[in-house]
Amino acid sequence: MKTTIARRSHPNLTLAVLVLGAVSYSLLQSLVAPAMPDIARETGASASAISWVLTGYLLAASVATPILGRLGDIHGKERVLLAVLVALAAGTVVCALAPSVEVLIVGRVIQGAAGGIFPLAFAIIRDEFPREKVAGSIGLMSSLLGIGGGAGVVLAGVIVDHLSYHWLFWIPLPAILLAAVATYRYIPESPITAPGRINWAGGALLSLGLVLVLVAVSQASDWGWGSGRTLGLLLAGLVVLGGWVRSELGSSDPLVDMRMMRIRGVWTTNVAALLVGVGLYTSFILIPQFVQEPESTGYGFGASVTAAGVFLLPSTITMLAVGPAAGWIERRFGAKASLVAGCLFAAASYALLAVAHGDHWEVYLASALLGVGIGLSFAALANLIVAAVRQDQTGVATGMNTVMRTVGGAVGGQVAGTMLASGVVAATGLPKETAFTAAFAMGAAALVVGALVALLIPGRPAGGRVAEAVAPEGAAA
């Protein structure tokens, strides 16, 4: 009965179910960050321990996303998506009931492992939707990474100010459970699969390499970028990732087909995703911290946690407006042009913050520009990857692209944090205005480079259909 009903589901119903699950996940991605001081105070956690509430989530998401995307390609996207949503609900319950920071970290790791929601959703859309709806639907789904992240920052202060931090998890839980039930009930299982098996040795090497690199990046502000521990972990991670590439090349059933990763439309889009990730996730750190600095600094607005989140509201609104328009934009201008424009809009946002941040309206304007830029960029990234790979590779390919955004966000956030820490005034313990200016300039520079990389992506006619097969090896460049 379930299969019959699912096959009759209108694409809009399927999209609504996917959106519900994606929003729930992306909210949880950022909802915790503004509440970290409150969580540390209530649990009695040390600064190093509380940092793992975010780091554990980040590591789990980076490791699990490409593996889940590949599992969906092999075993069926709907089946794996349902399992992912159940795991997300279980992790959320653990977090909501957590009596200590250690248990909270375990719950966050389980939540982070649900990062496969996005590549699985992209693959379901590509398999099930009419061709004319694919680009717009993928654009909307992709923009939810930013929309949910921004909304999480906005809502966190309101929740923590009026309720305990446990409600950061109780409130999204009903939506997750509803998404799981609706997925089982209404989303059909795609007949398009890529029979094979998981190269678990390759998966283990990828996981270990990502963990080493991301731990080094996430701890760099405390250890120092030039410290032996940071450099040693980075080097070890790169060596392990090199071993992963060798393992994949020699495998008859690779987790990630290296021939696919060498396609010009794939590797250029992944590099651009890394740089766009710097732009989005750095804003979640810089803008709220900047406006919360006391007015005595000469530049801060003395905003509360709740008010600080409101400064990101224009970004969330403009992302929400741009996402559904992605299909029309791609048909009119092409996804490559959309990505270049998105990077430049976001770069303009950071440039504005670097030179003009004395009045509230300037920060609001910069936030709105950032939302336009990130909305265009995220929608274009997903569509460019989908257009570059075979249909049976959609899950793993978009999973790797999502990981690149996450890694970019981790690197950008830590570099920005280091820049602020290096500009702290000893007498006050607060960063100088010039430290924020330099961090904003860093974000602008990363996005300008992202626009230049986007120019290297092979051009396709506006409105061109997604690829049905990867170009032969050597022909993609």
N, C-alpha and C positions, 0 to 999 in steps of 0.2 A: 504493500500500500504506500509506503513511504516513497519508493522509487517512482511510482505512478504519479503521485502528487507532485514530487519534485520536478518531474519532466514537464509538468504543466505550469510550473512557476514562471511568472513573468520576469524578464530580466531586472525590472525595477525592484521586485520583491527580493530577488537574489542579491542585488546590490545593497538594498537596505540591511539585509542580514550581515553581509560582509562589512558594511560601514559600522554597524553596531559593535562587532567584535574588534575592529581596528581602532575605533575611538576609545574603547575600554582599555586596550593595551597601551595606546599612545598617551592616554591620560596618566596611567600608572608610571609611565616612563619619566615624567617630570613632576608629578604631584608631590613626591617626597622631598625633592631638593630644597624648596623654601622652608620646609618644616624641620630640617635637620637639627637646628639648635634646640627646638622644642623636644624632639625625639631624644636627643642626647641628654637633655635635662631630666626627662621623665624616666629614662632607663638607666641613668648614671653612667652612660658609655663614655669612654675616652674619645678624643678627637680622631685617633687612628682607627679605633674600632668603628665609630659611626661612619667613617668614610667608606667602609665596606658595604654599607647599605646601598650605596650607588655603584661602587666598583663591582660587587658581586652580580648585580643586575646586568651591568654592562658586559662583563665577561660571559655570562650565560647567554645573553642575546647574541653576542658575536660568534660564539662557538656553535650554538644550536641552529641559527637561522639558515645557513647553507645546507646543513645536514637535513633539516626538516623539508627544505625546498626540494632536495633530491629525493627524499622519501616520498614526497607527494608525487613527483614525476614517475616514480616506480610503482607505488602501491595505490595511488588514487588521492587526489587533492582533498576531496570532501572528507574522506576517512581520517586523513592526517590532521586536517583542520579541526575536526571535532575533538580529536585527542588533545590537540594543542589548547583549545578553549577549556577543556576539562582540567588540564594541568594549570592553566592560568587561574581558574577559579580556585583550585586547591591551594596554590601559592598565595592567593589573596586571602583566603581564610586563615592560613598559617600566620600571615602578617597581621591580620586583624586581631588574632588571639594572642599574639606573641607577648610573653611576659618579660622578655629580655632582649637585648640587642642581638645576641647570638641566634635566637630563634627567628628574629626578624630578618636577619641576613639569609638564613636558610629559605625563608619564604620569598625573599626578593630574588634569590637564585632561581627558584622554581618559576617565578613570574617572568624573569628575563628569558628563560628557555622558550617562552611562547612567542619569541620574535618571528617565528615562521609564519605567523598570521599574514604578513604582507606578501611574501612571495607566493604563498598558497592562494591568496585572494587574487593576485595578478593572473596566476595560471588559470584559475576558475573562470575569470572574466574572459580571458582569451579563448578558452575552450568553448564557453557556453553562449556568449553574447553575439548578436548580429555584428557584422564587421563595422558598421557605422557607429556603433555604441562603444566599441572597445577603447578607443583613445580617450574619450571623455570620461569613461568609467575608471580606467586605470589612472587618469590624471586626478580625479577626485580621491581615489583611494590613496594614492601616493601623497597628496597634499595633507592627508589626515595625520601623517607623521608629524608635520609641523603644527597643524591645527590643534591636535590633541596635546602636543607638548606645550604650546603657548597657553591653551586653556587650563592645563594642569598648574602652571605657575600662577595664573590668575586666581584659580579656585583654592589653592592650597592655603593661602593666608586666611581666607574667609572661614574655611573648615577648622583650622587650628585655633583661630581666635575665638570660636564659639563652641568647639567640641574638642575631644582629645584626638591625638594623632591616629588612634585606631580607626577613626571614621574616615581617614584617607583611603582606607581599604573596604570598609563596610559599604560606603556609598556606591562605588563602582561595581560591587559584587552582583547585584541583581541584573545589571545590564550584561555582564559576562555570562551568567546562567541563562538568561533569555537568548543570547546569541548562540549558545551551545544547543539549546533545545531547537531553535529555529534552523540552525545548520543541519541538524539531524532530520528535521521535518521537511525542509523546503529546498535545500541545495542538492542538486543531482550529482551523482558520481560521474566524472568525465570518462568517456571511453578511450580518451587519448592518454596513453601511458608510455613509459620507456622501460620495458622489461630489463631487469638486471639485478644487481645486488649492490649493497653499499661497500665500498672499499674502506673497511673499518680501520685498517692500518693508516691509510691516508687521512681518514677523519681524525684519528688520534693525533697525528702529526700536525694537522691544521689546528686542532684545538689547543695543543700544547704551545705551538708557535704564537697563536693569537693571545693566549693567556700571558705568556712571557712578555710580549710587546706591550700589551695593555696594562699589565701590572706596573711595568717600568714607567709608562706614560702617566698612569694615574697617581703614582707615588713620587713623580719627579719634583713636584712642588716642595715636598718634605725632604726628599733625599738630595735634591739639586740635580740639574740636568747633566752636570759634568762629573757626578759622583761615580765611584766604581760600581756600586750596585745598579744604578740606572743604566750606565753604558754596558755593563756586563749582561744584564737581562735583555736589553735591546739587541745586543750582538747574538746572544744565545737564541732569542726568538727568531731573528732573521736566518740564522743557520738552520734551525728546525723547519722554518717555512721553505727554505731551499730544499731540505730533505723531502718535504711534502710534495713539492713540484716534481722531483725525481720519481717519487713513489707513484704519483698520478700518471706520469708519462709512461711508466712501465706496467701499468695496470690495464687489464682487459675491461674492467668495469670501474673506471675512475669516479670518485665522488664529484669532481669538477673536471670536465674535459678541457685540457690545456689548449687544444686546438681552438676551442670556442673562446677561451680567454685571450688568445692571440689575435682574434679578429679585430680589425681596427675600430669598428663601431662599438666593440665591447670594452677594450682596454681604455680607450679614450674616455668613454662615458664613465667608467669606474674611477679614473683619476679625477674627472670633474666632480663626481659624487663625493670623493674625499674632501675636496676643497669647498664644496657647497655645505658639507657637514660642518666644517669649521665655522662657516658663517652662521648657520642656524643655532647650533648648541652653544657657541660662544655668547650669543645674545642673551641666552637664558641666565648666564652668569653676570655679564657686564652691566646690562641695563638695570636689573633690579638692585644690584649692589651700588651702582652709581647713584640712583635716586634715593637710596636709603642712607647714604652718607649724610652726616649732620650738616646743617646750614653753616655751622662754624668753620667748616673746611673752606668755605668760599665758593664751592661749586655744587655741593650736594643739596637735595631738596628736603632731607629729613623725613622721608616717607616711611610709613609703616610697612610691614610685610604685605598686608592686603592692598594698600595703595600702590606699592611697588609693582604688584602683579597687574594692576590696571594699566600701567604704562605699556604692557605688552598686548593689551586688548586690541588696539588697532591692527597689530600684526596678525592676530588670530582672525579678525574680521576680514581683512583683505585676502588672507590665504583661503578662507572659506568662499569668498567671492570668485577668486581666480580658479580654484580647483575644478568646479563643474564646467567652466568655460574652456578647459584644456582641449576638449575635442574640437571645438570650433577654431581655436587658436592654431592647433596643429594642421587642420585642413586648410586654413588660410595662409599660414606662414611656414609651417613645418616645425617639427620638434627641435631640430638643431637651432633654429632661430629663436625659439622660445627659451631654450637653455641659455643661449648667449645673452638674451635680454634679461632673463631672470638673474643671472650673475651680475649684470651691470646695475640693475635696480638695487640688489642687495648691497653691492659695493658702494653705490651712492648713499645708501642709508648709513653705512659705517663712516663714509667720508663726511657726511653732514654731522654726525655725532662727534667726529674728531675736531671739527672747526667751529661748531655752533651747538652748544648744549646748555646755555645759560637759562633758558626759559622752558617751561613745561611743554609748550606747543611744539618746540623744536624736537624734543624727544618723542612726542606723539607722532609727528610727521615722519621722523626717521623710522619709528616702529611700523607705520603703515607702509612705507617704501620697502622695508624688509619683508613684510608679509607678501607683497606683490612679487618680490624677487624670489623668495623661497617657494611660494606657490607655483610660479612658472617653472622654476628649476626642478622641483621634485616631480611635478607632472611630466616634464620632458624627459628626465632621467629614466623613469620607468618605461615610458613609451619607446625611447631609443633602444633600451636593452631588449624589449619585446620584439622590436622590429629587426634586431640584428641576429636573433637566434631561432633555431627550429622550435616548433610548438612544444615538442616533448622535452625541451631544455628550459622552458620558461621559469619553472620553480627554482632550480639551482642558480640560474643566471641572475634572476632578480634578487635571490637571496644573497649572492656575493655582492651585488650592488648596494643592498641595504647594509651589509657589513662595512663596506667602504665608507658610507655616510656615518656610521656609528664610530668607526675608528677616527675619521676626520673630526667628529665632534669631541672625542676624547682628547685628541692632540690639541685642538684649538682651545678647548676649555682649560687644559693644563698650562699651555703657553700663556694664555691671558692671565691665569692665576699667578704664574711666576712673574709676569711683568708687573702686576699690581703689588706683589709681595716685595719685589726689588725696589719699589718706589715708596715704601712705607716711611713716614716721618717718625723718627724715634720718640719724639716728645708726645705724640698723640696716638701712635699705633695705627694711623689711618693712611691710605695711599695718597700721594700727591695727585693733583689734577693732571699733571703731565703723564703719569703712569696710565691713567684711563685713556688719555688722548693717544698714547702710543699703542695701547691695546686695540682701540677702535681702528687705528690706522692699519694694524696687523690684519684685522678682519677684512678691511677694504682691499688690502693687497692680495690676500688669499683668493678673494672672489674675482678680482681682475685677472689673476692667473687662471682661475677656473674658466673665465670667459675665453681666454686665449686657447686653453686646451679644448674647449668646446668647438672652436673653429676648426680643429683637426678632425672632428667627427665627420665621417663621410656624409655628404649631403644627399637628401632624398627629396623627391618632389613633394610639395605640400599636399597633404591628403593621401600620400602613398600608402598602400596597404602593408601590413606587417609581413615580415619574411615568413615563408613557409619552409625554408631550408637555409642552412648556413652556407655561405659562399664557399666554394672549394678552397682548400688550403692554398695560401699564396695569392688568392684572387681578391682577398678582402682589403688589402692595403691599397 
